[in-house]
């Protein structure tokens, strides 16, 4: 749970941002009001609080101040692609880095037929085609995957199927495990943790779709941002029609992560395998912590790891 002093401070500051005209510095506090407020996310490493049209996010305790400041600056400089922040740099509250953002309308998880795959692909293509800023931090996708595997290894009792997931992990090159720098060739500005939950409409309710969550933004392999939908498609969790729409829209927007035509899988294979391992590791960890069996969707990615472990990467096959 989020410490009570931090939660109260977040509520006070986001209220100030919500009632301050754009371009002005918010006062230290504003009177209480009847505007809608809510704690949207409350995890050990992330807390998100909303008040009216503003959102405050407390980032992970180990967040790098310089890296986060750089990422927020990138969001400021890419309007129409990334949701722009309400403040130009992170603040500090009770020892945690905090950023402030406009409230956006998220994708409705209960209406999969309305999933904005084309809009998402177009935004990613525009992000990948954006000039890399000077001295960008690395995209943190591989590091996030490594943390998921480390959490699986750290379970007090090894979960069933852990060995298969770790064998699939071992098939990946060092850069995809966060153990070596990412390839420089073709490096682009990447989101680092793309899924449909990283999209909002702004202004609410029918503004354009924009990407949110800059925590993992940075220079890296752009195919990583296509890897989660690719992995879902390969595991049977994403219908082929939706995958085709996503890929076609990305190519139509001249996204550089994959060739403009032909088979994209030689480029996507390593990132898609890595995201499959990450998803399976998290699934096993959550199931073990809740003392339950993996559900059907989780079972599919775990079984995919078993298949990957038995089949080496295409680049390493004779």
Secondary structure as the mmCIF struct_conf table of DSSP 4:
data_model
#
loop_
_struct_conf.conf_type_id
_struct_conf.id
_struct_conf.beg_label_comp_id
_struct_conf.beg_label_asym_id
_struct_conf.beg_label_seq_id
_struct_conf.end_label_comp_id
_struct_conf.end_label_asym_id
_struct_conf.end_label_seq_id
HELX_RH_AL_P HELX_RH_AL_P1 UNK A 4 UNK A 18
TURN_TY1_P TURN_TY1_P1 UNK A 19 UNK A 19
BEND BEND1 UNK A 20 UNK A 20
TURN_TY1_P TURN_TY1_P2 UNK A 22 UNK A 23
BEND BEND2 UNK A 24 UNK A 24
HELX_LH_PP_P HELX_LH_PP_P1 UNK A 25 UNK A 27
BEND BEND3 UNK A 28 UNK A 28
BEND BEND4 UNK A 35 UNK A 35
STRN STRN1 UNK A 37 UNK A 42
BEND BEND5 UNK A 44 UNK A 45
STRN STRN2 UNK A 47 UNK A 51
TURN_TY1_P TURN_TY1_P3 UNK A 52 UNK A 53
STRN STRN3 UNK A 54 UNK A 58
HELX_LH_PP_P HELX_LH_PP_P2 UNK A 59 UNK A 60
TURN_TY1_P TURN_TY1_P4 UNK A 61 UNK A 62
HELX_RH_AL_P HELX_RH_AL_P2 UNK A 65 UNK A 76
TURN_TY1_P TURN_TY1_P5 UNK A 77 UNK A 77
TURN_TY1_P TURN_TY1_P6 UNK A 79 UNK A 81
STRN STRN4 UNK A 82 UNK A 82
HELX_LH_PP_P HELX_LH_PP_P3 UNK A 83 UNK A 84
STRN STRN5 UNK A 85 UNK A 85
BEND BEND6 UNK A 86 UNK A 89
STRN STRN6 UNK A 91 UNK A 93
TURN_TY1_P TURN_TY1_P7 UNK A 94 UNK A 95
STRN STRN7 UNK A 96 UNK A 102
STRN STRN8 UNK A 105 UNK A 106
HELX_LH_PP_P HELX_LH_PP_P4 UNK A 107 UNK A 107
TURN_TY1_P TURN_TY1_P8 UNK A 109 UNK A 110
HELX_RH_3T_P HELX_RH_3T_P1 UNK A 112 UNK A 114
HELX_RH_AL_P HELX_RH_AL_P3 UNK A 117 UNK A 129
BEND BEND7 UNK A 130 UNK A 130
HELX_LH_PP_P HELX_LH_PP_P5 UNK A 131 UNK A 133
TURN_TY1_P TURN_TY1_P9 UNK A 134 UNK A 135
HELX_LH_PP_P HELX_LH_PP_P6 UNK A 136 UNK A 137
STRN STRN9 UNK A 138 UNK A 138
HELX_LH_PP_P HELX_LH_PP_P7 UNK A 139 UNK A 139
HELX_RH_AL_P HELX_RH_AL_P4 UNK A 141 UNK A 153
TURN_TY1_P TURN_TY1_P10 UNK A 154 UNK A 154
BEND BEND8 UNK A 156 UNK A 157
HELX_LH_PP_P HELX_LH_PP_P8 UNK A 158 UNK A 159
TURN_TY1_P TURN_TY1_P11 UNK A 160 UNK A 161
HELX_RH_AL_P HELX_RH_AL_P5 UNK A 162 UNK A 170
TURN_TY1_P TURN_TY1_P12 UNK A 171 UNK A 171
BEND BEND9 UNK A 172 UNK A 172
HELX_RH_3T_P HELX_RH_3T_P2 UNK A 174 UNK A 177
TURN_TY1_P TURN_TY1_P13 UNK A 178 UNK A 178
BEND BEND10 UNK A 179 UNK A 180
HELX_LH_PP_P HELX_LH_PP_P9 UNK A 181 UNK A 183
TURN_TY1_P TURN_TY1_P14 UNK A 185 UNK A 186
STRN STRN10 UNK A 187 UNK A 190
BEND BEND11 UNK A 192 UNK A 193
BEND BEND12 UNK A 195 UNK A 195
HELX_RH_3T_P HELX_RH_3T_P3 UNK A 196 UNK A 198
STRN STRN11 UNK A 199 UNK A 202
BEND BEND13 UNK A 203 UNK A 203
TURN_TY1_P TURN_TY1_P15 UNK A 204 UNK A 206
BEND BEND14 UNK A 207 UNK A 207
STRN STRN12 UNK A 208 UNK A 211
TURN_TY1_P TURN_TY1_P16 UNK A 215 UNK A 216
STRN STRN13 UNK A 218 UNK A 221
TURN_TY1_P TURN_TY1_P17 UNK A 222 UNK A 223
HELX_RH_AL_P HELX_RH_AL_P6 UNK A 224 UNK A 235
TURN_TY1_P TURN_TY1_P18 UNK A 236 UNK A 236
BEND BEND15 UNK A 237 UNK A 238
HELX_RH_AL_P HELX_RH_AL_P7 UNK A 240 UNK A 252
TURN_TY1_P TURN_TY1_P19 UNK A 253 UNK A 254
BEND BEND16 UNK A 256 UNK A 258
BEND BEND17 UNK A 260 UNK A 262
HELX_RH_AL_P HELX_RH_AL_P8 UNK A 265 UNK A 289
TURN_TY1_P TURN_TY1_P20 UNK A 290 UNK A 291
HELX_RH_AL_P HELX_RH_AL_P9 UNK A 296 UNK A 310
BEND BEND18 UNK A 311 UNK A 311
HELX_RH_3T_P HELX_RH_3T_P4 UNK A 314 UNK A 316
#
